[in-house]
């Protein structure tokens, strides 16, 4: 007989994928329309600066000390056990902690921006120092404010409503495109104006998601709350996630900075275009796998190992399709980019190939990391991430400068850094599942 909880979990999982797929499809179409429009308005160099700036902004996500991911697991566990009051306490503590941290970070970054040479950071003289500083300050304000507002995305994941997150992203992208198309009629579309457009769009979508969530779940409405007993487990698990996040940021978001410093900002545009093209695959895979984080948490808390094993097998089957898709896309990538950006835009065939390999390894790791994150057994992943983080930048410099791989060396460095997890994570998942099955077996054989 099918476990009704398992059946409902599977039904909701498929429902979230269907909804998220539609929203993400629209989002991707909008993004791919927006990019050439922005390149035409800003030029390749300014667009490269803007793209690099957004990459730097992702570092801000580190400053929640992993509280967001810890909050996701703790809220999911509390809800799985029917402990609504505990869930509300965790949510309130999360908003309070992150709110305090973001406020002081805003003060720190705003003041600190006056002591940094932004033209050196972005390796450009095409944009005035004051303009770069003001753009940074605009983006910092909106990103930090949205970071606090967007805690709702963690909560939507905790209740397994990830399609609403995708809806919010779609709203943000559509607003950005509309404003970028309309504003040039009235004003010059400078990099400062782009920053305002970006900030307004992400904040607006987070507010919409928050209104939806708390209208549906009034019993989870947060308040200002400081309690060391509640905050301690959030920080304990969060610090481990934090270190993994640091590693991820160093591996994935330093690429554009390294390219800017080693080759110049205009080369970021070529990298970004190829990366965006292949991100179609990673986005689709994320749509499929993202709802599983909290679903795995829920299933693990309920000892539903059968459902977990079934989902992992299905994810491996999907991964085979990912491999085929990456190969096909790499064959036609050059033609697609010419049609998308224009015939004058030159792309490297070798960069396309290494990007395809990167996507394949990245999605393979994601199949297993999603389960490991869901159950919170992340120590091994933590150690692997530290190793990858330590070797990534030196390896990038070695491959680009001393072995002459150019832009390819940046991606090859990421591939090598990910190989440790590609081998170890599947082994860890098998051990966690076996250990859980033995515990369930021993529990059923117990006299007590």
C-alpha positions in Angstrom: 0.0 0.0 0.0 1.3 3.5 -0.9 2.1 5.7 2.0 -0.4 8.6 1.7 2.3 11.1 2.9 4.7 9.8 0.3 2.0 10.1 -2.4 1.2 13.7 -1.4 4.9 14.6 -1.3 5.4 13.2 -4.8 2.3 14.9 -6.1 3.4 18.3 -4.7 6.9 17.8 -6.1 5.6 17.3 -9.6 3.2 20.2 -9.2 6.0 22.5 -8.1 8.2 21.4 -11.1 5.4 22.1 -13.5 4.6 25.6 -12.1 8.3 26.5 -11.8 9.0 25.3 -15.3 6.5 27.8 -16.8 7.7 30.7 -14.7 11.4 29.9 -15.4 10.8 29.5 -19.1 9.3 33.0 -19.2 12.2 34.3 -17.0 14.8 32.8 -19.3 13.2 34.3 -22.4 13.1 37.7 -20.8 16.7 37.5 -19.6 17.9 36.5 -23.1 16.0 39.4 -24.6 17.4 41.8 -21.9 21.1 40.9 -22.4 21.5 42.1 -26.0 19.4 45.2 -25.2 21.7 46.1 -22.3 24.9 45.4 -24.4 23.6 47.8 -27.1 22.8 50.5 -24.5 25.9 50.1 -22.3 28.5 48.7 -24.7 30.5 45.6 -24.1 32.9 47.1 -21.6 30.2 48.7 -19.4 28.1 45.6 -19.6 31.2 43.6 -18.5 31.5 46.0 -15.5 27.9 45.6 -14.6 28.0 41.8 -14.9 31.1 41.8 -12.7 29.5 44.0 -10.1 26.5 41.7 -9.8 28.9 38.9 -9.3 30.6 40.8 -6.5 27.2 41.3 -4.9 26.7 37.6 -4.6 29.4 37.7 -1.9 26.9 39.5 0.3 24.9 36.2 0.6 27.8 34.9 2.7 27.2 37.4 5.4 24.0 35.6 6.7 26.5 33.1 8.1 24.5 30.3 6.5 21.5 31.2 8.7 19.2 31.0 5.7 20.0 27.4 4.9 20.0 26.5 8.6 16.6 28.1 8.9 15.2 26.2 5.9 16.1 22.8 7.5 14.9 23.8 11.0 11.6 25.1 9.8 11.0 22.1 7.6 11.8 19.7 10.6 9.5 21.7 12.9 6.6 21.6 10.4 7.1 17.9 9.6 6.6 17.3 13.4 3.6 19.6 13.6 5.5 22.1 15.9 4.1 25.4 14.5 5.2 27.5 17.5 8.8 26.3 17.1 8.7 27.0 13.4 7.5 30.6 14.1 10.3 31.0 16.7 12.9 29.9 14.1 11.4 32.3 11.5 11.3 35.2 13.9 14.9 34.6 15.0 16.0 34.3 11.4 14.5 37.6 10.4 15.9 39.3 13.5 19.4 38.0 13.1 19.7 38.6 9.3 18.1 42.0 9.7 20.7 43.2 12.3 23.5 41.8 10.2 22.3 43.4 7.0 21.8 46.8 8.6 25.4 47.0 9.9 26.7 45.6 6.5 24.9 48.5 4.7 26.7 51.0 6.9 30.1 49.3 6.5 29.9 48.9 2.7 28.5 52.4 2.2 31.3 54.1 4.2 33.9 51.7 2.8 33.0 52.5 -0.8 34.7 55.9 -0.4 38.1 54.3 0.3 38.3 52.0 -2.7 39.5 52.7 -6.2 36.7 51.3 -8.3 38.4 51.9 -11.6 41.2 49.6 -10.4 38.7 47.0 -9.2 36.9 46.9 -12.5 40.1 47.5 -14.6 38.5 50.3 -16.6 38.8 54.0 -17.2 35.7 54.2 -19.4 33.5 54.9 -16.4 34.2 57.7 -13.9 35.2 56.8 -10.3 32.2 58.6 -8.8 29.8 56.8 -11.1 31.2 53.4 -10.2 31.0 54.2 -6.5 27.4 55.5 -6.7 26.4 52.4 -8.7 28.0 50.2 -6.1 26.1 52.0 -3.3 22.8 51.7 -5.1 23.2 48.0 -5.7 24.5 47.4 -2.1 21.4 49.1 -0.6 18.9 47.2 -2.7 20.7 43.8 -2.4 21.0 44.0 1.4 17.4 45.1 1.8 16.2 42.4 -0.6 18.4 39.8 1.3 16.3 40.5 4.4 13.0 40.5 2.5 13.9 37.4 0.5 14.0 35.2 3.7 10.5 34.4 2.4 12.1 32.3 -0.3 13.6 30.1 2.4 10.2 29.7 3.9 8.6 28.9 0.6 11.2 26.2 0.2 10.4 24.9 3.7 6.7 24.4 2.9 7.7 23.0 -0.5 6.3 25.8 -2.6 9.3 26.5 -4.8 7.2 27.4 -7.8 6.3 30.6 -6.1 10.0 31.5 -5.8 10.2 31.0 -9.6 7.1 33.2 -10.0 8.8 36.0 -8.0 12.0 35.8 -10.2 9.8 36.0 -13.3 8.1 39.1 -12.0 11.5 40.7 -11.3 12.9 39.9 -14.7 9.8 41.1 -16.5 9.8 44.4 -14.6 13.5 44.9 -15.4 13.0 44.3 -19.1 10.0 46.7 -19.3 11.8 49.4 -17.5 15.0 49.0 -19.7 12.8 49.3 -22.8 10.8 52.2 -21.6 13.3 54.4 -19.8 15.5 55.2 -22.8 12.5 57.1 -24.2 12.8 59.6 -21.4 16.4 59.4 -20.1 19.8 58.0 -21.0 20.2 54.4 -19.8 23.3 54.8 -17.7 24.8 52.1 -15.5 23.4 54.0 -12.5 19.9 53.8 -13.9 20.4 50.1 -14.6 21.3 49.7 -10.9 18.0 51.4 -9.9 16.0 49.2 -12.3 17.7 46.0 -10.9 17.1 47.0 -7.3 13.5 48.0 -7.7 12.6 44.8 -9.6 14.1 42.4 -7.0 12.6 44.2 -4.0 9.2 44.4 -5.6 9.1 40.6 -6.3 10.2 39.8 -2.8 7.4 42.0 -1.4 4.9 40.2 -3.6 6.1 36.8 -2.4 6.0 37.9 1.2 2.4 39.1 0.9 1.4 35.8 -0.6 3.1 33.7 2.0 1.9 35.5 5.1 -1.6 35.8 3.8 -1.6 32.0 3.6 0.3 31.4 6.8 -0.7 34.0 9.3 0.3 31.7 12.1 4.0 32.0 11.0 4.1 35.8 10.9 7.4 36.8 12.4 8.2 39.3 15.2 11.4 40.7 16.7 12.8 37.8 18.6 16.1 37.0 20.3 16.5 33.7 22.0 19.9 31.9 22.3 18.3 28.5 22.5 16.6 29.0 19.2 19.4 30.9 17.5 22.1 28.4 18.6 21.0 25.5 16.3 20.4 28.0 13.5 24.0 29.2 13.8 25.5 25.8 14.5 24.2 24.3 11.2 24.4 27.7 9.5 28.1 28.0 10.1 28.8 24.8 8.2 26.6 26.0 5.3 28.4 29.3 5.5 31.8 27.8 4.9 30.4 25.8 2.0 28.9 29.0 0.6 32.3 30.7 0.9 33.8 27.9 -1.2 31.0 28.1 -3.7 31.5 31.9 -4.1 35.2 31.6 -4.5 34.8 28.8 -7.1 32.0 30.3 -9.1 31.9 34.1 -8.6 35.6 34.9 -8.8 35.7 33.9 -12.5 34.6 37.3 -13.8 36.9 39.2 -11.4 39.8 37.0 -12.5 38.9 37.6 -16.2 38.6 41.3 -15.6 42.0 41.5 -13.9 43.8 39.1 -16.3 42.3 40.0 -19.7 40.0 43.1 -19.2 36.3 43.6 -18.6 35.3 43.2 -22.3 36.3 39.5 -22.1 33.8 39.1 -19.3 31.1 39.6 -21.9 32.2 36.6 -24.0 32.4 34.4 -20.9 29.0 35.7 -19.7 27.2 35.0 -23.0 28.4 31.4 -23.1 27.8 30.9 -19.4 24.2 32.3 -19.8 23.6 30.0 -22.8 24.6 26.9 -20.8 22.7 28.1 -17.7 19.6 27.0 -19.5 20.6 23.5 -18.6 21.5 24.3 -15.0 18.3 26.3 -14.5 16.2 23.4 -15.7 18.0 21.0 -13.5 17.6 23.4 -10.5 13.9 23.5 -11.3 13.8 19.8 -11.0 16.0 19.4 -8.0 15.4 22.4 -5.8 12.0 21.2 -4.4 13.8 18.0 -3.3 15.9 19.8 -0.6 13.0 20.2 1.8 11.2 17.1 0.5 14.3 15.1 1.5 14.3 16.7 4.9 10.6 15.8 5.4 11.0 12.3 4.1 14.2 11.7 6.3 12.4 12.9 9.4 9.5 10.5 8.7 11.9 7.6 7.9 10.6 7.4 4.4 13.8 5.9 2.9 11.9 4.1 0.1 10.8 7.5 -1.3 14.2 8.9 -1.0 15.9 6.1 -2.9 13.2 6.3 -5.6 13.8 10.1 -6.0 17.6 9.7 -6.3 17.2 7.0 -9.0 15.0 9.3 -10.9 17.5 12.2 -10.6 20.2 10.0 -12.0 18.0 9.2 -15.0 17.4 12.9 -15.5 21.1 13.5 -15.3 21.6 11.2 -18.4 19.3 13.6 -20.2 21.4 16.5 -19.0 24.5 15.0 -20.5 22.9 14.6 -23.8 21.5 18.1 -23.7 24.9 19.6 -22.9 26.5 17.8 -25.8 23.8 18.9 -28.3 23.9 22.5 -27.0 27.7 22.6 -27.4 27.3 21.5 -31.1 24.9 24.3 -31.9 26.1 27.0 -29.4 28.0 29.0 -32.0 25.0 29.3 -34.3 22.7 30.1 -31.4 24.9 32.9 -30.1 25.2 34.5 -33.5 21.5 34.5 -33.9 21.0 35.8 -30.4 23.7 38.5 -30.1 24.7 39.1 -33.7 27.2 37.9 -36.3 29.9 40.3 -35.1 30.1 38.7 -31.7 33.0 36.2 -31.7 32.9 33.1 -29.5 35.5 30.5 -28.7 34.6 26.9 -29.6 37.0 25.5 -27.0 35.3 27.7 -24.3 32.0 26.2 -25.3 33.3 22.7 -24.9 34.8 23.2 -21.4 31.6 25.0 -20.3 29.6 22.0 -21.4 31.9 19.7 -19.3 31.6 22.1 -16.4 27.7 22.0 -16.6 27.7 18.1 -16.6 29.9 17.8 -13.5 28.0 20.6 -11.7 24.7 18.9 -12.2 26.1 15.5 -11.2 27.2 17.0 -7.9 23.8 18.7 -7.5 22.0 15.3 -7.6 23.7 14.2 -4.4 24.3 17.6 -2.7 20.6 18.3 -2.6 20.0 15.2 -0.5 23.0 15.8 1.8 21.9 19.4 2.4 18.4 18.3 3.1 19.4 15.9 5.8 22.0 18.4 7.2 24.9 15.9 7.2 27.3 18.3 5.5 30.6 17.9 7.3 32.2 15.9 4.5 30.8 18.3 1.9 32.4 21.0 4.1 35.8 19.5 3.9 35.6 19.0 0.2 34.5 22.6 -0.3 37.5 23.9 1.7 39.9 21.9 -0.5 38.2 23.1 -3.7 38.2 26.7 -2.4 41.9 26.7 -1.6 43.1 25.4 -4.9 40.7 27.2 -7.2 42.3 30.7 -7.6 45.9 29.5 -7.7 44.9 26.9 -10.3 43.1 29.5 -12.4 46.3 31.7 -12.4 48.4 28.6 -13.2 46.2 27.5 -16.1 45.7 31.0 -17.6 49.0 32.6 -17.2 51.6 29.8 -17.2 50.0 27.2 -19.3 48.3 29.6 -21.8 44.7 28.2 -21.6 43.3 31.8 -21.6 39.6 32.0 -20.7 39.4 28.2 -20.9 41.7 28.0 -17.9 39.2 29.8 -15.7 36.5 27.1 -16.5 39.0 24.2 -16.3 40.0 25.3 -12.8 36.3 25.1 -11.8 36.0 21.6 -13.3 39.1 20.3 -11.4 37.8 21.9 -8.2 34.4 20.1 -8.5 35.9 16.7 -9.2 36.5 15.9 -5.5 32.8 16.2 -4.8 31.9 14.3 -7.9 33.6 11.2 -6.5 33.0 11.5 -2.8 29.3 12.8 -2.6 27.7 9.7 -4.1 29.6 7.5 -1.6 28.4 9.6 1.3 24.8 9.5 0.1 24.9 5.7 0.0 26.4 5.6 3.6 23.7 7.9 5.0 20.9 5.9 3.5 22.4 2.6 4.7 22.8 4.0 8.2 19.2 5.2 8.2 17.9 1.9 7.0 19.8 0.0 9.8 18.3 2.4 12.4 14.8 1.8 11.1 15.4 -2.0 11.1 16.8 -1.9 14.7 13.9 0.2 15.8 11.3 -2.3 14.4 13.1 -5.2 16.0 13.2 -3.5 19.4 11.0 -4.8 22.3 10.4 -1.3 23.6 
